Amino acid sequence: MTDTADQHDSGHSPWFTAIVALFVTTLIVSNIIAVKLIDVAGTILPAAIIIFPISYIVGDVLTEVYGYRTARRVIWLGFACNLLAVAVIALAGVLPAAGFWDGQPAYDRILGYAPRILGASFVAYLVGEFANAYVLARMKVATQGRWLWARTIGSTVIGQGLDSAVFMTVAFAGIIPLEGLVTAVVTQWLVKTAYEAMATPLTYAVVGFLKRREGVDADDRDIRFNPLSLAE
């Protein structure tokens, strides 16, 4: 087993490619379906709750197996792909519609992004994903690779907590009363963390499979955790 993912990353194995594709897909789909609010046992949540937590599960797998360096690159790749999707959707929205097409109001209602909401989403994504990867990588070193369940759940508690707090605060501060804002943050945080906890057996299975199949088990003892660097 090697202690670095760099050599493997340059090889782009089919499994690594599939993991990255799943990560990017969850981000883009989450952004699109988040406009719909759903009622879960009396709790109002964005529809993205059904898929967005998967990005954190995949992020855990990336960091645990391939290391923080690789996870950092994939996080930025996801950001770039999401930004491209938003830009193209916005461009399509402003292009002149065919005279017989009457779907523009529906297009704008579902796919039109308010700048504040969009900014909140992007900032929350970066803060949450990098916090998740950092905590998991540091916990792996501290626990000497033991107790994967504690790392995945612990990193999610921090990452999803920050994601929910940043998004709700940036997007809705001054619009939703403080009490309602706090309730929304805590509710989303608990639901997302519970999602991660229930997925722990699956995470164990995927991590174990990839480590055996890829021959990779990253050790992030001697790296810098600067989220802005793609080379370190």
Sequence and secondary structure as in RCSB ss.txt:
>XXXX:A:sequence
MTDTADQHDSGHSPWFTAIVALFVTTLIVSNIIAVKLIDVAGTILPAAIIIFPISYIVGDVLTEVYGYRTARRVI
WLGFACNLLAVAVIALAGVLPAAGFWDGQPAYDRILGYAPRILGASFVAYLVGEFANAYVLARMKVATQGRWLWA
RTIGSTVIGQGLDSAVFMTVAFAGIIPLEGLVTAVVTQWLVKTAYEAMATPLTYAVVGFLKRREGVDADDRDIRF
NPLSLAE
>XXXX:A:secstr
 BS SHHHHHH  HHHHHHHHHHHHHHHHHHHHTTSEEEETTEEEEGGGGTHHHHHHHHHHIIIII HHHHHHHH
HHHHHHHHHHHHHHHHHHHS   TT   HHHHHHHH   HHHHHHHHHHHHHHHHHHHHHHHHHHHHTTT  HHH
HHHHHHHHHHHHHHHHHHHHHHBTTB HHHHHHHHHHHHHHHHHHHHHTHHHHHHHHHHHHHHH B    TT   
 TT S  
